[in-house]
Every structure is written in structure tokens, then in C-alpha cells.
Amino acid sequence: MSADDLRLIGIAWRLDRLRWVPTDVLTDVVTSDGVCMWPPPDDGLPDTGSDGELADRLCGGCPVRDECLELELRTAGVHTVGVWGGMTDDDRRALHPLWLRRGERTDRGTR
């Protein structure tokens, strides 16, 4: 098992604390407290770089990263696009099957 596999398994375990939080509550939390919902003025950094760097830049210091990630895994699943929860879409696609194996969640989509 690779270090990246172990990292993703750890993230899936960490999200277990949110498994019974209703999706509408997660949506409210992410839209009201998410750093990306209130973007700062231009930070002067170029928009070049990897998706991982963009995720770090957009989500760095966000207090609701886990809630955002849980919400995206529930609602988009493997069809995820963009940056959510501080992760790239490729990382979330790799995380998704591990997250699914962690068990049922409240009102999880079928994706």
C-alpha cells in the first residue's frame, strides 16, 4: 500500500464524523463559512500551477474543508470536477471508493 493510499484512507476515516450530518446542513455550513465563498481581493499570485497548488491556495485555512469534501463526495461522487475540500478532482475520485467503504451516510446520493 502506497503512502498516498494511506493518506486517502486517513481522510476517509476523518470524514466519518460527518456521516450523519444532513446534506442540507452541510450545504448551509459550506456556503456560509467556506473561505471560497468570500474570496479575497486579488492576491497577486499568478493563476498558473498544478491543480494541487490551486487547491492549497483556494482552501488554505478554510474552517470547513472536511464539510466541503463530504458534501462533494455525496453529491458529485466520481463525477466531481474542480477544487472541493482542498483536494483536486483526481484525488477525490481516488478517495471516493474508500469513502464509500466507510459505510452509509445520511441522504447520500446514489453516485
Secondary structure, DSSP 8 states (H G I E B T S, - for coil): --HHHHHHHHHHHHGGGGTTS-HHHHHHHHHHH-GGGS--S--S--S-S-HHHHHHHHHTT-TTHHHHHHHHHHHTGGG--S-BTTB-HHHHHHHHHHHHHT---TT----
